[in-house]
């Protein structure tokens, strides 16, 4: 369905959809990704050659994300700098260190440890926007945090990976930074510019963007799992534990940190979701390109798991309306696209 305009004086959000469509997104997306992972485990030789196209799949995903963004999504940094910058600081502060600690505690093999740390070092997951909406969180803040962390990722992700993952494997930080620029930054900016120049055309394709995105993520999961099925079979349980701990503790730490700033409940929920959900498809692609196929497994598993946990969290919080003034969650009438 076409976009519904945001209410006056509100920041725009990515292509608004009905609540029913948004709920369908967080229900169907994980099922498709789980199906992709299962197929890769059943027929790894069939899907392993897909690894050559992972970079292009990620570029399509990020271009689609750019098509859902508008300039006001970035300008909120000037209007509400404290929650945005605090949220991004939590994102790039908590999650890399948390991943490092979990990898050390579980004594993960070097490739898996480096991959988990890379998951913690990438920007927020783009599906976090629709999870925040369904969780009755601050949608505009969620969109802006995702946008800002994505723009900062070419600088911060390689530096964090060099510092933490470099203790396990050599990290080509310069090459990784350039890959993030061409895989993330250029497609996102291209999408934003195209929406600015051709808004009616872009509006017409908005309903298809979530499905293009999830097909892209499923492609990445298929390729990564198929290429490392033997490692997954031997270390799958331990790695799954690490991924689940990383994601759930991210939710808890994000919420707690936002609570310490005395932020309203919708803001706490948005920060929690943003910190806990990572752009794990990007992490898997970067790990496969710069580390090894095995190092991409944490990102692939995270892609499956955080969509499941995000849906459950959205369902739990969505049934509990925050007791705050309407002005503190005035986004509640808009629904972002999950990309």
C-alpha positions as CSV (number, residue, x, y, z in Angstrom):
1,X,0.0,0.0,0.0
2,X,1.3,3.5,-0.6
3,X,2.9,5.6,2.1
4,X,0.7,7.3,4.6
5,X,2.0,10.8,5.5
6,X,3.5,11.4,8.9
7,X,1.5,13.6,11.1
8,X,2.4,17.3,11.1
9,X,5.6,18.4,12.9
10,X,6.9,14.8,13.2
11,X,10.0,13.4,11.7
12,X,9.3,11.2,8.7
13,X,9.8,7.5,9.1
14,X,10.6,5.0,6.5
15,X,7.6,4.1,4.3
16,X,4.7,3.8,6.6
17,X,2.6,0.6,6.6
18,X,-0.3,-0.8,8.4
19,X,0.2,-2.5,11.8
20,X,-0.9,-5.8,10.2
21,X,1.8,-5.5,7.6
22,X,4.4,-4.7,10.2
23,X,3.4,-7.7,12.3
24,X,3.5,-9.9,9.2
25,X,7.1,-8.7,8.6
26,X,8.4,-9.7,12.0
27,X,6.6,-13.0,11.8
28,X,7.4,-14.1,8.2
29,X,11.0,-12.7,8.0
30,X,12.5,-15.0,10.6
31,X,10.7,-18.0,9.1
32,X,12.2,-17.3,5.7
33,X,15.7,-16.9,7.1
34,X,15.4,-20.0,9.2
35,X,14.2,-21.9,6.0
36,X,17.3,-20.6,4.2
37,X,19.6,-21.8,6.9
38,X,18.0,-25.2,7.0
39,X,18.3,-25.6,3.2
40,X,22.0,-24.6,3.4
41,X,22.6,-27.3,6.0
42,X,20.7,-29.9,4.0
43,X,22.5,-29.2,0.7
44,X,25.7,-27.2,1.4
45,X,27.3,-28.1,-1.9
46,X,24.3,-26.6,-3.8
47,X,24.4,-23.2,-2.1
48,X,28.1,-22.7,-1.3
49,X,28.7,-21.0,-4.7
50,X,26.3,-18.2,-3.6
51,X,29.2,-16.9,-1.6
52,X,30.5,-15.0,-4.6
53,X,27.4,-12.8,-4.6
54,X,27.2,-11.8,-0.9
55,X,28.6,-8.4,-1.5
56,X,26.1,-7.5,-4.1
57,X,23.2,-8.8,-1.9
58,X,24.4,-6.5,0.9
59,X,24.6,-3.5,-1.5
60,X,21.0,-4.1,-2.6
61,X,19.9,-4.3,1.1
62,X,21.6,-1.1,2.0
63,X,20.3,0.7,-1.1
64,X,16.8,-0.4,-0.1
65,X,17.4,1.0,3.4
66,X,18.4,4.3,1.8
67,X,15.2,4.4,-0.1
68,X,13.3,4.4,3.2
69,X,15.1,7.4,4.6
70,X,14.6,11.1,4.3
71,X,16.6,14.1,5.4
72,X,14.6,14.7,8.6
73,X,15.7,11.3,9.8
74,X,19.2,12.7,10.0
75,X,18.3,16.2,11.2
76,X,16.9,14.8,14.4
77,X,20.5,14.7,15.6
78,X,20.2,18.5,15.9
79,X,16.8,18.5,17.5
80,X,17.5,15.6,20.1
81,X,21.2,15.2,20.2
82,X,21.5,13.6,23.6
83,X,19.3,10.5,23.1
84,X,20.7,9.9,19.6
85,X,24.3,10.3,20.5
86,X,23.9,8.4,23.7
87,X,22.2,5.5,21.9
88,X,24.9,5.4,19.2
89,X,27.6,5.5,21.9
90,X,25.9,2.5,23.7
91,X,25.7,0.7,20.3
92,X,29.4,1.0,19.5
93,X,30.5,0.8,23.2
94,X,28.6,-2.0,24.8
95,X,28.3,-4.5,21.9
96,X,31.9,-4.9,20.8
97,X,33.2,-5.2,24.4
98,X,30.3,-7.6,25.2
99,X,31.2,-9.8,22.2
100,X,34.8,-9.8,23.2
101,X,33.9,-10.8,26.8
102,X,31.6,-13.6,25.6
103,X,34.1,-15.0,23.1
104,X,36.7,-15.1,25.9
105,X,34.4,-16.6,28.5
106,X,33.2,-19.4,26.1
107,X,36.7,-19.9,24.7
108,X,35.5,-19.7,21.1
109,X,38.0,-20.7,18.4
110,X,39.8,-17.6,16.9
111,X,37.7,-17.4,13.7
112,X,34.4,-17.6,15.6
113,X,35.6,-15.2,18.2
114,X,36.6,-12.6,15.6
115,X,33.3,-13.1,13.8
116,X,31.3,-12.5,17.0
117,X,33.3,-9.4,17.8
118,X,32.6,-8.1,14.2
119,X,28.9,-8.6,14.9
120,X,29.2,-6.4,17.9
121,X,31.1,-3.8,15.9
122,X,28.7,-3.2,13.1
123,X,25.9,-0.6,13.1
124,X,22.3,-1.3,14.3
125,X,20.1,-3.7,12.4
126,X,17.7,-2.1,10.1
127,X,14.8,-4.4,11.1
128,X,15.1,-2.7,14.5
129,X,12.8,0.1,13.3
130,X,9.7,-2.0,12.8
131,X,10.5,-3.9,16.1
132,X,10.6,-0.6,17.9
133,X,7.3,0.4,16.4
134,X,5.6,-2.8,17.5
135,X,7.2,-2.5,20.9
136,X,5.5,0.9,21.3
137,X,9.0,2.6,21.3
138,X,10.3,5.9,20.0
139,X,10.3,5.1,16.2
140,X,11.8,8.4,15.1
141,X,14.7,7.9,17.5
142,X,15.2,4.3,16.3
143,X,15.3,5.4,12.6
144,X,17.8,8.2,13.4
145,X,20.0,5.9,15.5
146,X,20.1,3.4,12.7
147,X,21.0,6.1,10.2
148,X,23.7,7.7,12.2
149,X,25.3,4.4,13.3
150,X,25.3,3.3,9.7
151,X,27.0,6.5,8.5
152,X,29.7,6.2,11.3
153,X,30.4,2.5,10.5
154,X,33.1,3.0,7.9
155,X,35.2,4.6,10.6
156,X,34.2,2.9,13.8
157,X,33.7,-0.7,12.7
158,X,37.2,-1.2,11.3
159,X,38.8,0.5,14.3
160,X,36.8,-1.6,16.8
161,X,37.6,-4.8,14.8
162,X,41.3,-3.9,14.7
163,X,41.3,-3.4,18.5
164,X,39.3,-6.4,19.6
165,X,39.1,-9.0,16.8
166,X,42.8,-8.2,16.0
167,X,43.7,-10.2,19.2
168,X,42.4,-13.3,17.4
169,X,43.1,-12.8,13.7
170,X,44.9,-10.2,11.5
171,X,42.4,-7.4,10.6
172,X,43.0,-5.4,7.3
173,X,41.3,-2.3,8.7
174,X,41.9,-0.1,5.7
175,X,40.4,-2.6,3.2
176,X,37.5,-3.3,5.6
177,X,36.8,0.5,5.8
178,X,36.7,0.8,2.0
179,X,34.4,-2.2,1.8
180,X,32.0,-0.6,4.2
181,X,32.0,2.6,2.2
182,X,31.2,0.8,-1.1
183,X,28.8,-1.8,0.4
184,X,27.0,0.5,2.9
185,X,27.7,4.2,2.6
186,X,27.4,4.6,-1.2
187,X,24.2,2.5,-1.6
188,X,22.5,4.2,1.4
189,X,23.4,7.7,0.1
190,X,22.3,6.7,-3.4
191,X,18.9,5.5,-2.1
192,X,18.4,8.7,-0.1
193,X,19.2,10.9,-3.1
194,X,16.9,8.8,-5.4
195,X,14.0,9.2,-3.0
196,X,14.7,13.0,-2.8
197,X,14.8,13.3,-6.6
198,X,12.0,10.9,-7.6
199,X,9.7,10.6,-4.5
200,X,6.6,9.4,-6.4
201,X,8.5,6.6,-8.1
202,X,10.2,5.5,-4.9
203,X,6.9,5.7,-3.0
204,X,5.4,3.2,-5.5
205,X,8.1,0.6,-4.8
206,X,8.1,1.0,-1.0
207,X,5.9,-2.0,-0.3
208,X,8.4,-4.3,-2.0
209,X,11.4,-3.1,-0.1
210,X,11.1,-5.2,3.0
211,X,10.7,-8.3,0.9
212,X,13.7,-7.5,-1.2
213,X,15.7,-6.9,2.0
214,X,14.7,-10.2,3.6
215,X,15.5,-12.1,0.4
216,X,18.9,-10.4,0.4
217,X,19.5,-11.4,4.1
218,X,18.3,-15.0,3.3
219,X,20.8,-15.1,0.4
220,X,23.6,-14.1,2.8
221,X,22.6,-16.8,5.3
222,X,22.3,-19.4,2.6
223,X,25.8,-18.6,1.3
224,X,27.5,-18.4,4.7
225,X,25.9,-21.5,6.3
226,X,26.5,-23.6,3.2
227,X,30.1,-22.5,3.1
228,X,30.8,-23.4,6.7
229,X,28.4,-26.3,7.5
230,X,31.1,-28.5,8.9
231,X,32.3,-25.9,11.4
232,X,28.7,-25.2,12.4
233,X,28.1,-28.9,13.0
234,X,31.0,-29.1,15.4
235,X,30.7,-25.8,17.2
236,X,27.1,-24.9,16.6
237,X,25.8,-25.2,20.2
238,X,28.5,-23.1,21.7
239,X,28.3,-20.5,19.0
240,X,24.5,-20.3,19.4
241,X,24.9,-19.7,23.1
242,X,27.3,-16.9,22.4
243,X,25.0,-15.3,19.9
244,X,22.0,-15.5,22.2
245,X,23.9,-14.1,25.1
246,X,25.2,-11.2,23.0
247,X,21.8,-10.3,21.7
248,X,19.8,-10.6,25.0
249,X,22.4,-8.8,27.1
250,X,22.5,-6.1,24.5
251,X,18.7,-5.6,25.0
252,X,19.2,-5.5,28.8
253,X,22.2,-3.2,28.8
254,X,20.7,-0.8,26.3
255,X,17.5,-0.5,28.3
256,X,19.4,-0.1,31.6
257,X,21.7,2.6,30.2
258,X,18.8,4.5,28.8
259,X,17.0,4.2,32.1
260,X,20.1,5.7,33.9
261,X,19.7,8.8,31.7
262,X,16.1,9.1,33.0
263,X,14.8,8.7,29.5
264,X,11.0,8.0,29.0
265,X,9.9,4.4,28.5
266,X,9.5,4.7,24.7
267,X,13.1,6.0,24.4
268,X,14.4,3.2,26.6
269,X,12.7,0.6,24.4
270,X,14.1,2.2,21.2
271,X,17.6,2.2,22.6
272,X,17.3,-1.3,23.9
273,X,16.2,-2.6,20.5
274,X,18.9,-0.6,18.6
275,X,21.7,-1.8,20.9
276,X,20.5,-5.4,20.9
277,X,19.9,-5.8,17.2
278,X,22.9,-5.6,14.9
279,X,23.4,-5.4,11.1
280,X,24.5,-9.0,11.2
281,X,24.2,-9.5,7.5
282,X,26.9,-6.9,7.0
283,X,29.0,-8.6,9.7
284,X,28.8,-11.9,7.9
285,X,29.7,-10.4,4.6
286,X,32.7,-8.5,6.0
287,X,33.9,-11.6,8.0
288,X,33.7,-13.8,4.9
289,X,35.6,-11.3,2.8
290,X,38.4,-10.4,5.4
291,X,38.6,-13.3,7.8
292,X,37.3,-16.7,6.7
293,X,34.0,-18.5,5.9
294,X,34.0,-19.8,9.5
295,X,34.2,-16.3,10.9
296,X,31.0,-15.4,9.0
297,X,29.0,-17.9,10.9
298,X,28.3,-15.7,14.0
299,X,26.7,-13.1,11.7
300,X,24.6,-15.6,9.9
301,X,23.3,-17.2,13.1
302,X,22.7,-13.7,14.6
303,X,20.6,-12.9,11.5
304,X,18.3,-15.7,12.3
305,X,18.2,-15.3,16.1
306,X,17.8,-11.6,16.5
307,X,14.8,-11.6,14.2
308,X,13.2,-14.2,16.4
309,X,14.1,-12.4,19.7
310,X,13.1,-9.1,18.2
311,X,9.7,-10.4,17.3
312,X,9.2,-11.8,20.8
313,X,10.3,-8.6,22.4
314,X,8.0,-6.6,20.2
315,X,5.1,-8.8,21.2
316,X,5.9,-8.5,24.9
317,X,6.3,-4.7,25.0
318,X,3.6,-4.1,22.4
319,X,1.0,-5.4,24.9
320,X,2.2,-3.0,27.5
321,X,1.5,0.6,26.6
322,X,4.0,3.1,28.2
323,X,2.4,5.4,30.8
324,X,4.0,8.6,29.3
325,X,2.6,11.8,27.8
326,X,1.5,11.6,24.2
327,X,4.3,14.0,23.2
328,X,6.9,11.5,24.3
329,X,5.8,8.9,21.8
330,X,4.1,10.9,19.1
331,X,5.5,8.5,16.5
332,X,3.0,5.7,17.5
333,X,0.8,6.5,14.5
334,X,3.5,5.7,12.0
335,X,4.9,2.4,11.0
336,X,8.4,2.0,9.6
337,X,9.4,-0.6,7.0
338,X,11.6,-3.3,8.2
339,X,14.6,-3.4,5.9
